[in-house]
Amino acid sequence: MAVRLYVDFNTMTTDPKERVSINTHIQPALAKDLRPGLIVTLYDEEMEVDALVEFDEQDQVWLAQPHWWTRRDLPLQEKSGSH
């Protein structure tokens, strides 16, 4: 089963690779499973996309490069209490 990682797509880097930060502080157990070259599924409330994991040695952070052609929109979730 593919690793699914919740991410904030607003953390996209401005470099040409358009990589997304993987916050291992929110999901610390996943940090041990990450390795460069791993294909994961990134998701938020609106979409999911397959991505390639990279480790940035300079900044010591995990990043993922989305494969945008795999983007899938997720069904909108009803907010509790709304009509």
C-alpha positions as CSV (number, residue, x, y, z in Angstrom):
1,M,0.0,0.0,0.0
2,A,1.3,3.4,-0.9
3,V,2.3,5.9,1.8
4,R,-0.3,8.7,2.0
5,L,1.0,12.0,3.4
6,Y,-1.1,15.0,4.3
7,V,0.6,18.1,3.0
8,D,0.0,21.8,2.7
9,F,0.4,22.5,-1.1
10,N,1.0,26.1,-0.2
11,T,4.5,25.1,0.9
12,M,5.6,24.6,-2.7
13,T,9.1,25.6,-3.3
14,T,9.8,28.3,-5.9
15,D,12.6,26.3,-7.6
16,P,11.9,24.8,-11.0
17,K,11.1,21.4,-9.5
18,E,8.0,22.8,-7.6
19,R,8.6,20.5,-4.6
20,V,6.3,20.3,-1.6
21,S,7.5,20.2,2.0
22,I,6.7,17.1,4.0
23,N,6.1,18.1,7.6
24,T,7.5,15.1,9.6
25,H,6.6,17.0,12.8
26,I,2.9,16.4,12.2
27,Q,3.5,12.8,11.2
28,P,6.7,11.8,13.0
29,A,6.2,8.0,12.6
30,L,6.3,8.4,8.8
31,A,9.8,10.0,8.9
32,K,11.4,6.6,9.4
33,D,9.6,5.2,6.3
34,L,10.7,8.0,4.0
35,R,13.6,7.4,1.6
36,P,14.8,9.2,-1.5
37,G,13.0,7.8,-4.6
38,L,10.0,6.5,-2.7
39,I,6.7,7.2,-4.5
40,V,4.0,8.5,-2.1
41,T,0.5,10.0,-2.4
42,L,0.3,13.6,-1.2
43,Y,-3.2,14.8,-0.3
44,D,-5.1,17.7,1.2
45,E,-8.8,18.4,1.5
46,E,-9.3,18.9,-2.2
47,M,-6.9,16.6,-4.1
48,E,-4.3,13.9,-4.1
49,V,-1.3,13.4,-6.4
50,D,1.5,10.9,-6.6
51,A,4.9,12.3,-5.9
52,L,8.6,11.4,-5.7
53,V,10.3,11.8,-2.3
54,E,13.6,13.7,-2.0
55,F,15.8,14.7,0.9
56,D,17.3,18.2,0.9
57,E,20.7,17.7,2.5
58,Q,21.3,21.5,2.7
59,D,18.1,22.3,4.7
60,Q,17.7,18.8,6.2
61,V,14.1,18.5,5.2
62,W,12.0,16.0,3.3
63,L,10.4,17.2,0.0
64,A,8.2,15.6,-2.6
65,Q,8.0,16.4,-6.2
66,P,4.4,16.0,-7.4
67,H,3.6,14.2,-10.6
68,W,0.8,16.6,-11.6
69,W,-0.5,14.3,-14.4
70,T,-1.6,11.9,-11.6
71,R,-3.8,14.6,-9.8
72,R,-7.1,13.4,-8.6
73,D,-9.8,15.7,-7.2
74,L,-11.3,14.4,-4.0
75,P,-15.1,14.6,-3.2
76,L,-15.9,17.7,-1.2
77,Q,-16.5,16.9,2.4
78,E,-19.7,18.2,4.1
79,K,-18.9,20.5,7.0
80,S,-20.7,19.4,10.1
81,G,-23.7,21.6,10.9
82,S,-24.0,23.0,7.4
83,H,-27.2,22.6,5.4
